[in-house]
Amino acid sequence: MDYVSALLPPVVMAVFFIGVIRVIVKTQGGANKTKEDAAVDAALARADGAPAGKNDA
């Protein structure tokens, strides 16, 4: 039964890691994606010293 106690922690961590990744992927996008992207673009523009209304893409 030593193999069970040796394998259990990595298996549990792997399951939780997969769960966290699934939550992160599922919460990307959605209704607020455009608003969040605009906020990030504005913050980056302020940090670069460029005008906030200018989009190169």
C-alpha distance matrix in Angstrom:
0.0 3.8 5.3 5.4 6.9 8.9 10.2 11.0 14.0 15.7 15.5 17.0 19.6 20.5 21.1 23.2 25.0 26.0 27.2 29.3 30.8 31.7 33.4 35.3 36.5 37.5 39.5 41.5 45.0 46.2 49.5 49.6 48.9 52.6 53.1 50.2 51.3 54.8 53.7 51.7 54.7 57.0 54.9 54.7 58.4 59.2 57.0 58.8 62.2 63.0 64.5 61.9 63.7 63.6 61.1 61.0 58.6
3.8 0.0 3.8 5.4 5.3 6.1 8.6 10.1 12.3 13.9 14.6 16.1 18.1 19.3 20.5 22.4 23.8 25.2 26.6 28.4 29.8 31.1 32.8 34.4 35.7 37.0 38.9 40.7 44.2 45.7 49.0 48.8 48.0 51.6 52.1 49.0 50.0 53.5 52.2 50.1 53.0 55.3 53.1 52.7 56.5 57.2 54.8 56.6 60.0 60.9 62.6 60.2 62.1 62.0 59.5 59.3 57.2
5.3 3.8 0.0 3.8 5.5 4.9 6.0 8.4 11.0 11.7 12.0 14.3 16.2 16.8 18.1 20.4 21.5 22.5 24.3 26.2 27.3 28.5 30.5 32.0 33.0 34.5 36.5 38.2 41.7 43.3 46.6 46.6 45.6 49.2 49.9 46.8 47.6 51.2 50.2 48.0 50.8 53.3 51.1 50.6 54.4 55.3 53.0 54.6 58.1 58.8 60.5 58.1 59.8 59.5 57.0 56.7 54.4
5.4 5.4 3.8 0.0 3.8 5.4 5.2 5.8 9.2 10.6 10.1 11.7 14.3 15.1 15.8 18.0 19.7 20.6 21.9 24.0 25.4 26.3 28.2 30.0 31.1 32.2 34.3 36.2 39.6 41.0 44.2 44.3 43.6 47.2 47.8 44.9 45.9 49.5 48.4 46.4 49.3 51.7 49.7 49.5 53.2 54.0 51.9 53.7 57.1 57.8 59.3 56.7 58.4 58.3 55.7 55.6 53.3
6.9 5.3 5.5 3.8 0.0 3.8 5.6 5.4 7.4 9.8 10.4 11.2 13.4 15.0 16.0 17.5 19.2 20.8 21.9 23.5 25.3 26.5 28.0 29.6 31.2 32.4 34.0 36.0 39.6 41.0 44.1 43.9 43.2 46.9 47.2 44.1 45.3 48.7 47.4 45.4 48.5 50.7 48.4 48.3 52.0 52.6 50.4 52.4 55.7 56.6 58.2 55.6 57.5 57.5 55.2 55.2 53.1
8.9 6.1 4.9 5.4 3.8 0.0 3.8 5.9 6.9 8.0 9.6 11.3 12.5 13.8 15.6 17.2 18.2 19.8 21.6 22.9 24.2 25.9 27.6 28.8 30.2 31.8 33.5 35.1 38.8 40.5 43.8 43.4 42.4 46.0 46.5 43.2 44.1 47.6 46.3 44.1 47.0 49.3 47.0 46.6 50.4 51.1 48.7 50.5 53.9 54.8 56.6 54.2 56.1 55.9 53.5 53.3 51.2
10.2 8.6 6.0 5.2 5.6 3.8 0.0 3.8 5.8 5.8 6.3 8.7 10.3 10.8 12.5 14.6 15.5 16.7 18.6 20.3 21.4 22.7 24.7 26.1 27.2 28.8 30.7 32.3 35.8 37.5 40.9 40.7 39.7 43.3 43.9 40.8 41.6 45.2 44.2 42.0 44.8 47.3 45.2 44.8 48.5 49.4 47.2 48.9 52.3 53.0 54.6 52.1 53.9 53.6 51.1 50.9 48.6
11.0 10.1 8.4 5.8 5.4 5.9 3.8 0.0 3.8 5.7 5.2 6.1 8.6 9.9 10.6 12.4 14.1 15.4 16.6 18.4 20.0 21.2 22.7 24.5 25.9 27.0 28.8 30.8 34.3 35.7 38.9 38.8 38.1 41.7 42.2 39.2 40.3 43.8 42.6 40.7 43.7 46.0 44.0 43.8 47.6 48.3 46.3 48.2 51.5 52.2 53.6 51.0 52.7 52.8 50.3 50.4 48.1
14.0 12.3 11.0 9.2 7.4 6.9 5.8 3.8 0.0 3.8 5.5 5.1 6.1 8.5 10.0 10.7 12.1 14.2 15.4 16.4 18.3 20.0 21.2 22.5 24.3 25.7 27.1 29.0 32.6 34.2 37.3 36.9 36.1 39.7 40.0 36.8 38.0 41.4 40.0 38.0 41.1 43.2 41.0 40.9 44.6 45.3 43.1 45.1 48.4 49.3 50.8 48.2 50.1 50.2 47.9 48.0 46.0
15.7 13.9 11.7 10.6 9.8 8.0 5.8 5.7 3.8 0.0 3.8 5.5 5.1 6.0 8.6 9.9 10.2 12.1 14.1 15.1 16.2 18.2 19.9 20.9 22.3 24.1 25.7 27.2 30.8 32.7 36.0 35.6 34.4 38.0 38.5 35.3 36.1 39.6 38.5 36.3 39.1 41.6 39.4 39.0 42.7 43.6 41.4 43.1 46.6 47.3 48.9 46.4 48.2 48.0 45.6 45.5 43.3
15.5 14.6 12.0 10.1 10.4 9.6 6.3 5.2 5.5 3.8 0.0 3.8 5.4 5.0 6.2 8.7 9.7 10.6 12.4 14.3 15.4 16.5 18.5 20.0 21.1 22.5 24.5 26.2 29.7 31.3 34.6 34.6 33.6 37.2 38.0 35.0 35.9 39.5 38.5 36.5 39.4 41.9 40.0 39.7 43.4 44.5 42.5 44.2 47.6 48.1 49.4 46.8 48.3 48.2 45.6 45.6 43.2
17.0 16.1 14.3 11.7 11.2 11.3 8.7 6.1 5.1 5.5 3.8 0.0 3.8 5.4 5.2 6.3 8.5 10.0 10.7 12.4 14.4 15.4 16.7 18.5 20.1 21.2 22.8 24.9 28.4 29.7 32.9 32.8 32.1 35.8 36.2 33.3 34.5 38.0 36.8 35.1 38.1 40.4 38.5 38.5 42.2 43.0 41.2 43.2 46.4 47.0 48.2 45.4 47.1 47.2 44.8 45.1 42.8
19.6 18.1 16.2 14.3 13.4 12.5 10.3 8.6 6.1 5.1 5.4 3.8 0.0 3.8 5.5 5.2 6.0 8.6 9.8 10.5 12.2 14.1 15.3 16.4 18.3 19.9 21.2 22.9 26.6 28.2 31.4 30.9 30.0 33.6 34.0 30.8 31.9 35.4 34.1 32.1 35.2 37.5 35.4 35.3 39.0 39.8 37.8 39.8 43.0 43.7 45.1 42.4 44.2 44.3 41.9 42.1 40.0
20.5 19.3 16.8 15.1 15.0 13.8 10.8 9.9 8.5 6.0 5.0 5.4 3.8 0.0 3.8 5.5 5.0 6.1 8.5 9.8 10.5 12.2 14.3 15.3 16.4 18.2 20.1 21.5 25.0 26.9 30.3 30.0 28.8 32.4 33.2 30.1 30.9 34.5 33.7 31.6 34.4 36.9 35.2 34.8 38.4 39.6 37.7 39.3 42.7 43.1 44.4 41.8 43.3 43.2 40.6 40.6 38.3
21.1 20.5 18.1 15.8 16.0 15.6 12.5 10.6 10.0 8.6 6.2 5.2 5.5 3.8 0.0 3.8 5.4 5.2 6.2 8.7 10.0 10.6 12.5 14.4 15.5 16.5 18.5 20.5 23.9 25.2 28.5 28.7 27.8 31.5 32.3 29.5 30.6 34.1 33.4 31.6 34.6 37.0 35.5 35.4 39.0 40.1 38.6 40.4 43.6 43.8 44.8 42.0 43.3 43.4 40.8 41.1 38.6
23.2 22.4 20.4 18.0 17.5 17.2 14.6 12.4 10.7 9.9 8.7 6.3 5.2 5.5 3.8 0.0 3.8 5.4 4.9 6.2 8.6 9.8 10.6 12.4 14.3 15.2 16.6 18.7 22.3 23.6 26.7 26.5 25.9 29.6 29.9 27.0 28.4 31.8 30.7 29.1 32.2 34.5 32.7 32.9 36.5 37.4 35.9 37.9 41.0 41.4 42.4 39.5 41.0 41.3 39.0 39.5 37.2
25.0 23.8 21.5 19.7 19.2 18.2 15.5 14.1 12.1 10.2 9.7 8.5 6.0 5.0 5.4 3.8 0.0 3.8 5.3 5.1 6.2 8.6 10.0 10.7 12.4 14.2 15.6 17.0 20.7 22.6 25.8 25.3 24.2 27.8 28.4 25.3 26.2 29.8 28.8 26.8 29.8 32.2 30.4 30.3 33.9 35.0 33.3 35.1 38.3 38.7 39.9 37.1 38.7 38.7 36.3 36.6 34.3
26.0 25.2 22.5 20.6 20.8 19.8 16.7 15.4 14.2 12.1 10.6 10.0 8.6 6.1 5.2 5.4 3.8 0.0 3.8 5.5 5.1 6.1 8.7 9.9 10.5 12.2 14.3 15.7 19.2 20.9 24.4 24.4 23.2 26.8 27.8 25.0 25.8 29.4 28.9 27.1 29.8 32.5 31.1 30.9 34.4 35.8 34.3 35.9 39.1 39.1 40.1 37.3 38.5 38.5 35.8 35.9 33.4
27.2 26.6 24.3 21.9 21.9 21.6 18.6 16.6 15.4 14.1 12.4 10.7 9.8 8.5 6.2 4.9 5.3 3.8 0.0 3.8 5.5 5.1 6.3 8.7 10.0 10.5 12.4 14.6 17.9 19.1 22.4 22.5 21.8 25.6 26.3 23.6 24.9 28.4 27.8 26.4 29.3 31.7 30.5 30.7 34.1 35.3 34.2 36.0 39.0 39.0 39.7 36.7 37.8 38.2 35.6 36.2 33.7
29.3 28.4 26.2 24.0 23.5 22.9 20.3 18.4 16.4 15.1 14.3 12.4 10.5 9.8 8.7 6.2 5.1 5.5 3.8 0.0 3.8 5.4 5.2 6.2 8.7 9.9 10.7 12.7 16.3 17.9 21.0 20.5 19.7 23.4 23.8 20.9 22.2 25.7 24.7 23.2 26.3 28.5 27.0 27.3 30.8 31.9 30.6 32.6 35.6 35.7 36.5 33.5 35.0 35.3 33.0 33.6 31.4
30.8 29.8 27.3 25.4 25.3 24.2 21.4 20.0 18.3 16.2 15.4 14.4 12.2 10.5 10.0 8.6 6.2 5.1 5.5 3.8 0.0 3.8 5.5 5.1 6.2 8.5 10.0 11.0 14.6 16.7 20.1 19.8 18.4 21.9 22.9 19.9 20.7 24.3 23.8 22.0 24.7 27.4 26.1 26.0 29.4 30.8 29.6 31.1 34.3 34.2 35.1 32.2 33.4 33.4 30.8 31.2 28.7
31.7 31.1 28.5 26.3 26.5 25.9 22.7 21.2 20.0 18.2 16.5 15.4 14.1 12.2 10.6 9.8 8.6 6.1 5.1 5.4 3.8 0.0 3.8 5.5 5.2 6.0 8.6 10.2 13.4 14.9 18.4 18.7 17.6 21.3 22.4 20.0 20.9 24.6 24.4 23.0 25.6 28.3 27.5 27.6 30.8 32.4 31.5 33.1 36.0 35.6 36.1 33.0 33.9 34.1 31.3 31.9 29.2
33.4 32.8 30.5 28.2 28.0 27.6 24.7 22.7 21.2 19.9 18.5 16.7 15.3 14.3 12.5 10.6 10.0 8.7 6.3 5.2 5.5 3.8 0.0 3.8 5.5 5.1 6.1 8.8 12.0 13.1 16.2 16.2 15.7 19.5 20.1 17.7 19.2 22.6 22.1 21.1 24.0 26.3 25.4 26.0 29.2 30.5 29.8 31.7 34.4 34.2 34.5 31.2 32.2 32.8 30.3 31.3 28.8
35.3 34.4 32.0 30.0 29.6 28.8 26.1 24.5 22.5 20.9 20.0 18.5 16.4 15.3 14.4 12.4 10.7 9.9 8.7 6.2 5.1 5.5 3.8 0.0 3.8 5.5 5.4 6.5 10.2 12.2 15.4 14.8 13.6 17.3 17.9 15.1 16.3 19.8 19.2 17.8 20.7 23.2 22.2 22.5 25.8 27.1 26.3 28.1 30.9 30.7 31.2 28.0 29.2 29.5 27.1 27.9 25.6
36.5 35.7 33.0 31.1 31.2 30.2 27.2 25.9 24.3 22.3 21.1 20.1 18.3 16.4 15.5 14.3 12.4 10.5 10.0 8.7 6.2 5.2 5.5 3.8 0.0 3.8 5.5 5.5 8.7 11.0 14.6 14.6 12.9 16.5 17.9 15.5 16.0 19.7 19.9 18.5 20.8 23.7 23.2 23.2 26.2 28.0 27.4 28.7 31.6 30.9 31.3 28.2 28.9 29.0 26.2 26.8 24.1
37.5 37.0 34.5 32.2 32.4 31.8 28.8 27.0 25.7 24.1 22.5 21.2 19.9 18.2 16.5 15.2 14.2 12.2 10.5 9.9 8.5 6.0 5.1 5.5 3.8 0.0 3.8 5.6 7.9 8.9 12.4 13.2 12.3 16.0 17.3 15.5 16.6 20.0 20.3 19.6 22.0 24.6 24.4 24.8 27.7 29.4 29.2 30.7 33.3 32.4 32.4 29.1 29.5 30.0 27.3 28.2 25.4
39.5 38.9 36.5 34.3 34.0 33.5 30.7 28.8 27.1 25.7 24.5 22.8 21.2 20.1 18.5 16.6 15.6 14.3 12.4 10.7 10.0 8.6 6.1 5.4 5.5 3.8 0.0 3.8 6.3 7.2 10.3 10.2 9.7 13.5 14.3 12.3 13.9 17.2 17.1 16.6 19.3 21.6 21.3 22.1 24.9 26.4 26.3 28.1 30.5 29.8 29.7 26.2 26.8 27.6 25.3 26.6 24.1
41.5 40.7 38.2 36.2 36.0 35.1 32.3 30.8 29.0 27.2 26.2 24.9 22.9 21.5 20.5 18.7 17.0 15.7 14.6 12.7 11.0 10.2 8.8 6.5 5.5 5.6 3.8 0.0 3.8 6.6 9.8 9.3 7.5 11.1 12.5 10.3 11.1 14.6 15.0 14.1 16.5 19.1 19.0 19.4 22.1 24.0 23.9 25.3 27.8 26.9 26.8 23.5 24.0 24.5 21.9 23.0 20.5
45.0 44.2 41.7 39.6 39.6 38.8 35.8 34.3 32.6 30.8 29.7 28.4 26.6 25.0 23.9 22.3 20.7 19.2 17.9 16.3 14.6 13.4 12.0 10.2 8.7 7.9 6.3 3.8 0.0 3.8 6.8 6.9 4.7 8.1 10.1 9.0 9.5 12.8 13.9 13.7 15.4 18.0 18.7 19.2 21.4 23.4 23.9 25.1 27.3 25.9 25.4 22.0 22.0 22.6 20.0 21.3 18.6
46.2 45.7 43.3 41.0 41.0 40.5 37.5 35.7 34.2 32.7 31.3 29.7 28.2 26.9 25.2 23.6 22.6 20.9 19.1 17.9 16.7 14.9 13.1 12.2 11.0 8.9 7.2 6.6 3.8 0.0 3.8 5.6 5.6 8.6 10.2 10.1 11.5 14.0 15.1 15.8 17.6 19.6 20.6 21.7 23.5 25.3 26.3 27.6 29.5 28.0 27.1 23.5 23.1 24.1 21.8 23.5 20.9
49.5 49.0 46.6 44.2 44.1 43.8 40.9 38.9 37.3 36.0 34.6 32.9 31.4 30.3 28.5 26.7 25.8 24.4 22.4 21.0 20.1 18.4 16.2 15.4 14.6 12.4 10.3 9.8 6.8 3.8 0.0 3.8 5.7 7.5 8.4 9.6 11.4 12.9 14.1 15.7 17.2 18.7 20.1 21.6 23.1 24.7 26.1 27.5 28.9 27.3 25.9 22.2 21.6 23.1 21.2 23.4 21.1
49.6 48.8 46.6 44.3 43.9 43.4 40.7 38.8 36.9 35.6 34.6 32.8 30.9 30.0 28.7 26.5 25.3 24.4 22.5 20.5 19.8 18.7 16.2 14.8 14.6 13.2 10.2 9.3 6.9 5.6 3.8 0.0 3.8 5.6 5.2 6.0 8.5 9.9 10.5 12.2 14.1 15.3 16.5 18.2 19.8 21.1 22.5 24.2 25.5 24.2 22.9 19.2 19.0 20.7 19.1 21.5 19.6
48.9 48.0 45.6 43.6 43.2 42.4 39.7 38.1 36.1 34.4 33.6 32.1 30.0 28.8 27.8 25.9 24.2 23.2 21.8 19.7 18.4 17.6 15.7 13.6 12.9 12.3 9.7 7.5 4.7 5.6 5.7 3.8 0.0 3.8 5.5 5.1 6.0 8.5 9.9 10.5 12.1 14.1 15.3 16.3 18.0 19.9 21.0 22.3 24.0 22.5 21.5 18.0 17.8 18.8 16.7 18.7 16.5
52.6 51.6 49.2 47.2 46.9 46.0 43.3 41.7 39.7 38.0 37.2 35.8 33.6 32.4 31.5 29.6 27.8 26.8 25.6 23.4 21.9 21.3 19.5 17.3 16.5 16.0 13.5 11.1 8.1 8.6 7.5 5.6 3.8 0.0 3.8 5.5 5.1 6.1 8.6 9.9 10.4 12.1 14.2 15.2 16.2 18.2 19.9 20.8 22.0 20.1 18.8 15.2 14.6 15.7 13.7 16.1 14.2
53.1 52.1 49.9 47.8 47.2 46.5 43.9 42.2 40.0 38.5 38.0 36.2 34.0 33.2 32.3 29.9 28.4 27.8 26.3 23.8 22.9 22.4 20.1 17.9 17.9 17.3 14.3 12.5 10.1 10.2 8.4 5.2 5.5 3.8 0.0 3.8 5.5 5.1 6.2 8.7 9.9 10.5 12.4 14.3 15.2 16.6 18.4 19.9 20.9 19.4 17.8 14.1 13.9 15.9 14.7 17.6 16.3
50.2 49.0 46.8 44.9 44.1 43.2 40.8 39.2 36.8 35.3 35.0 33.3 30.8 30.1 29.5 27.0 25.3 25.0 23.6 20.9 19.9 20.0 17.7 15.1 15.5 15.5 12.3 10.3 9.0 10.1 9.6 6.0 5.1 5.5 3.8 0.0 3.8 5.4 5.1 6.3 8.6 9.8 10.6 12.3 14.1 15.4 16.6 18.3 19.8 18.8 18.0 14.3 15.0 16.5 15.2 17.6 16.4
51.3 50.0 47.6 45.9 45.3 44.1 41.6 40.3 38.0 36.1 35.9 34.5 31.9 30.9 30.6 28.4 26.2 25.8 24.9 22.2 20.7 20.9 19.2 16.3 16.0 16.6 13.9 11.1 9.5 11.5 11.4 8.5 6.0 5.1 5.5 3.8 0.0 3.8 5.4 5.1 6.1 8.5 9.9 10.5 12.1 14.2 15.2 16.3 18.0 16.6 16.0 12.6 13.0 13.8 11.9 14.0 12.7
54.8 53.5 51.2 49.5 48.7 47.6 45.2 43.8 41.4 39.6 39.5 38.0 35.4 34.5 34.1 31.8 29.8 29.4 28.4 25.7 24.3 24.6 22.6 19.8 19.7 20.0 17.2 14.6 12.8 14.0 12.9 9.9 8.5 6.1 5.1 5.4 3.8 0.0 3.8 5.5 5.0 6.1 8.6 9.8 10.3 12.2 14.1 15.1 16.1 14.4 13.1 9.5 9.7 11.2 10.2 13.1 12.5
53.7 52.2 50.2 48.4 47.4 46.3 44.2 42.6 40.0 38.5 38.5 36.8 34.1 33.7 33.4 30.7 28.8 28.9 27.8 24.7 23.8 24.4 22.1 19.2 19.9 20.3 17.1 15.0 13.9 15.1 14.1 10.5 9.9 8.6 6.2 5.1 5.4 3.8 0.0 3.8 5.5 5.1 6.2 8.6 9.8 10.6 12.3 14.2 15.2 14.4 13.4 9.8 11.3 13.2 12.8 15.7 15.6
51.7 50.1 48.0 46.4 45.4 44.1 42.0 40.7 38.0 36.3 36.5 35.1 32.1 31.6 31.6 29.1 26.8 27.1 26.4 23.2 22.0 23.0 21.1 17.8 18.5 19.6 16.6 14.1 13.7 15.8 15.7 12.2 10.5 9.9 8.7 6.3 5.1 5.5 3.8 0.0 3.8 5.4 5.1 6.1 8.5 9.9 10.5 12.2 14.0 13.4 13.5 10.4 12.3 13.2 12.3 14.4 14.3
54.7 53.0 50.8 49.3 48.5 47.0 44.8 43.7 41.1 39.1 39.4 38.1 35.2 34.4 34.6 32.2 29.8 29.8 29.3 26.3 24.7 25.6 24.0 20.7 20.8 22.0 19.3 16.5 15.4 17.6 17.2 14.1 12.1 10.4 9.9 8.6 6.1 5.0 5.5 3.8 0.0 3.8 5.5 5.1 6.0 8.6 9.8 10.4 12.0 10.6 10.5 7.5 9.2 9.5 8.6 10.8 11.1
57.0 55.3 53.3 51.7 50.7 49.3 47.3 46.0 43.2 41.6 41.9 40.4 37.5 36.9 37.0 34.5 32.2 32.5 31.7 28.5 27.4 28.3 26.3 23.2 23.7 24.6 21.6 19.1 18.0 19.6 18.7 15.3 14.1 12.1 10.5 9.8 8.5 6.1 5.1 5.4 3.8 0.0 3.8 5.5 5.0 6.2 8.6 9.8 10.3 9.3 8.5 5.2 7.7 9.3 9.9 12.7 13.8
54.9 53.1 51.1 49.7 48.4 47.0 45.2 44.0 41.0 39.4 40.0 38.5 35.4 35.2 35.5 32.7 30.4 31.1 30.5 27.0 26.1 27.5 25.4 22.2 23.2 24.4 21.3 19.0 18.7 20.6 20.1 16.5 15.3 14.2 12.4 10.6 9.9 8.6 6.2 5.1 5.5 3.8 0.0 3.8 5.4 5.1 6.2 8.6 9.8 10.1 10.5 8.0 11.2 12.4 12.9 15.1 16.2
54.7 52.7 50.6 49.5 48.3 46.6 44.8 43.8 40.9 39.0 39.7 38.5 35.3 34.8 35.4 32.9 30.3 30.9 30.7 27.3 26.0 27.6 26.0 22.5 23.2 24.8 22.1 19.4 19.2 21.7 21.6 18.2 16.3 15.2 14.3 12.3 10.5 9.8 8.6 6.1 5.1 5.5 3.8 0.0 3.8 5.4 5.0 6.1 8.5 8.6 10.0 8.4 11.5 11.5 11.4 12.9 14.1
58.4 56.5 54.4 53.2 52.0 50.4 48.5 47.6 44.6 42.7 43.4 42.2 39.0 38.4 39.0 36.5 33.9 34.4 34.1 30.8 29.4 30.8 29.2 25.8 26.2 27.7 24.9 22.1 21.4 23.5 23.1 19.8 18.0 16.2 15.2 14.1 12.1 10.3 9.8 8.5 6.0 5.0 5.4 3.8 0.0 3.8 5.4 5.1 6.0 5.1 6.3 5.3 8.6 8.5 9.5 11.2 13.3
59.2 57.2 55.3 54.0 52.6 51.1 49.4 48.3 45.3 43.6 44.5 43.0 39.8 39.6 40.1 37.4 35.0 35.8 35.3 31.9 30.8 32.4 30.5 27.1 28.0 29.4 26.4 24.0 23.4 25.3 24.7 21.1 19.9 18.2 16.6 15.4 14.2 12.2 10.6 9.9 8.6 6.2 5.1 5.4 3.8 0.0 3.8 5.4 5.0 6.2 7.2 6.6 10.4 11.2 12.9 14.9 17.1
57.0 54.8 53.0 51.9 50.4 48.7 47.2 46.3 43.1 41.4 42.5 41.2 37.8 37.7 38.6 35.9 33.3 34.3 34.2 30.6 29.6 31.5 29.8 26.3 27.4 29.2 26.3 23.9 23.9 26.3 26.1 22.5 21.0 19.9 18.4 16.6 15.2 14.1 12.3 10.5 9.8 8.6 6.2 5.0 5.4 3.8 0.0 3.8 5.5 7.8 10.1 9.9 13.6 13.7 14.8 16.0 18.0
58.8 56.6 54.6 53.7 52.4 50.5 48.9 48.2 45.1 43.1 44.2 43.2 39.8 39.3 40.4 37.9 35.1 35.9 36.0 32.6 31.1 33.1 31.7 28.1 28.7 30.7 28.1 25.3 25.1 27.6 27.5 24.2 22.3 20.8 19.9 18.3 16.3 15.1 14.2 12.2 10.4 9.8 8.6 6.1 5.1 5.4 3.8 0.0 3.8 5.5 8.8 9.7 12.9 12.1 13.1 13.7 16.2
62.2 60.0 58.1 57.1 55.7 53.9 52.3 51.5 48.4 46.6 47.6 46.4 43.0 42.7 43.6 41.0 38.3 39.1 39.0 35.6 34.3 36.0 34.4 30.9 31.6 33.3 30.5 27.8 27.3 29.5 28.9 25.5 24.0 22.0 20.9 19.8 18.0 16.1 15.2 14.0 12.0 10.3 9.8 8.5 6.0 5.0 5.5 3.8 0.0 3.8 6.7 8.6 11.8 11.5 13.6 14.6 17.6
63.0 60.9 58.8 57.8 56.6 54.8 53.0 52.2 49.3 47.3 48.1 47.0 43.7 43.1 43.8 41.4 38.7 39.1 39.0 35.7 34.2 35.6 34.2 30.7 30.9 32.4 29.8 26.9 25.9 28.0 27.3 24.2 22.5 20.1 19.4 18.8 16.6 14.4 14.4 13.4 10.6 9.3 10.1 8.6 5.1 6.2 7.8 5.5 3.8 0.0 3.8 6.3 8.8 7.8 10.1 11.3 14.4
64.5 62.6 60.5 59.3 58.2 56.6 54.6 53.6 50.8 48.9 49.4 48.2 45.1 44.4 44.8 42.4 39.9 40.1 39.7 36.5 35.1 36.1 34.5 31.2 31.3 32.4 29.7 26.8 25.4 27.1 25.9 22.9 21.5 18.8 17.8 18.0 16.0 13.1 13.4 13.5 10.5 8.5 10.5 10.0 6.3 7.2 10.1 8.8 6.7 3.8 0.0 3.8 5.7 5.9 9.2 11.4 14.4
61.9 60.2 58.1 56.7 55.6 54.2 52.1 51.0 48.2 46.4 46.8 45.4 42.4 41.8 42.0 39.5 37.1 37.3 36.7 33.5 32.2 33.0 31.2 28.0 28.2 29.1 26.2 23.5 22.0 23.5 22.2 19.2 18.0 15.2 14.1 14.3 12.6 9.5 9.8 10.4 7.5 5.2 8.0 8.4 5.3 6.6 9.9 9.7 8.6 6.3 3.8 0.0 3.8 5.7 8.1 11.2 13.4
63.7 62.1 59.8 58.4 57.5 56.1 53.9 52.7 50.1 48.2 48.3 47.1 44.2 43.3 43.3 41.0 38.7 38.5 37.8 35.0 33.4 33.9 32.2 29.2 28.9 29.5 26.8 24.0 22.0 23.1 21.6 19.0 17.8 14.6 13.9 15.0 13.0 9.7 11.3 12.3 9.2 7.7 11.2 11.5 8.6 10.4 13.6 12.9 11.8 8.8 5.7 3.8 0.0 3.8 6.5 10.0 12.1
63.6 62.0 59.5 58.3 57.5 55.9 53.6 52.8 50.2 48.0 48.2 47.2 44.3 43.2 43.4 41.3 38.7 38.5 38.2 35.3 33.4 34.1 32.8 29.5 29.0 30.0 27.6 24.5 22.6 24.1 23.1 20.7 18.8 15.7 15.9 16.5 13.8 11.2 13.2 13.2 9.5 9.3 12.4 11.5 8.5 11.2 13.7 12.1 11.5 7.8 5.9 5.7 3.8 0.0 3.8 6.6 9.3
61.1 59.5 57.0 55.7 55.2 53.5 51.1 50.3 47.9 45.6 45.6 44.8 41.9 40.6 40.8 39.0 36.3 35.8 35.6 33.0 30.8 31.3 30.3 27.1 26.2 27.3 25.3 21.9 20.0 21.8 21.2 19.1 16.7 13.7 14.7 15.2 11.9 10.2 12.8 12.3 8.6 9.9 12.9 11.4 9.5 12.9 14.8 13.1 13.6 10.1 9.2 8.1 6.5 3.8 0.0 3.8 5.6
61.0 59.3 56.7 55.6 55.2 53.3 50.9 50.4 48.0 45.5 45.6 45.1 42.1 40.6 41.1 39.5 36.6 35.9 36.2 33.6 31.2 31.9 31.3 27.9 26.8 28.2 26.6 23.0 21.3 23.5 23.4 21.5 18.7 16.1 17.6 17.6 14.0 13.1 15.7 14.4 10.8 12.7 15.1 12.9 11.2 14.9 16.0 13.7 14.6 11.3 11.4 11.2 10.0 6.6 3.8 0.0 3.8
58.6 57.2 54.4 53.3 53.1 51.2 48.6 48.1 46.0 43.3 43.2 42.8 40.0 38.3 38.6 37.2 34.3 33.4 33.7 31.4 28.7 29.2 28.8 25.6 24.1 25.4 24.1 20.5 18.6 20.9 21.1 19.6 16.5 14.2 16.3 16.4 12.7 12.5 15.6 14.3 11.1 13.8 16.2 14.1 13.3 17.1 18.0 16.2 17.6 14.4 14.4 13.4 12.1 9.3 5.6 3.8 0.0
